[in-house]
Amino acid sequence: MKRIWFKSLNEAGWLAEIFLQMRWAVVASEKPVFITSDHPVMTIHPSMKFQGFRNPETSVRFPLSPTRVLHLDNRHNEPDAEYYGFRGNGGSQNLTTWSNSNEYTFSHRDPIEVLEEMEEDSAHFI
């Protein structure tokens, strides 16, 4: 198992280099609002299709904790290495996490509450 793990790490170096070239920001909430899933790292593109990591409109999101999300993108004209405060219930961010999950989402909060917030925020997109 260790051999397979180290082999996969050695083969992922190309992706780490791309991520290190991207602009990063951390979105921080004072309240624990963010969920995670069995497929937590998400690539996001306005076309809803994967366009490659170097595409100017591609973003990558890593949930770090219920109060922190790491956001990578290629918007190098924007400030790098920033922390942004988050106010809200996390509904739209959690909807993105939920829609990218394979089977499961994980939250420290009541699932009904999380689903209601996602439903409430999704009404703004329709």
BELRAVEN-V93191 format. One record per run of one state. SS is the DSSP state (H for helix, E for strand, C for the rest). FROM is the first residue (numbers start at 1). TO is the last residue. If there is no record, write none. Layout:
# BELRAVEN-V93191
SS:FROM:TO ; SS:FROM:TO
This chain:
# BELRAVEN-V93191
C:1:1 ; H:2:11 ; C:12:12 ; H:13:21 ; C:22:22 ; E:23:29 ; C:30:35 ; E:36:37 ; C:38:41 ; E:42:44 ; C:45:58 ; E:59:65 ; C:66:67 ; E:68:73 ; C:74:81 ; E:82:86 ; C:87:90 ; H:91:100 ; C:101:104 ; E:105:106 ; C:107:110 ; H:111:122 ; C:123:126
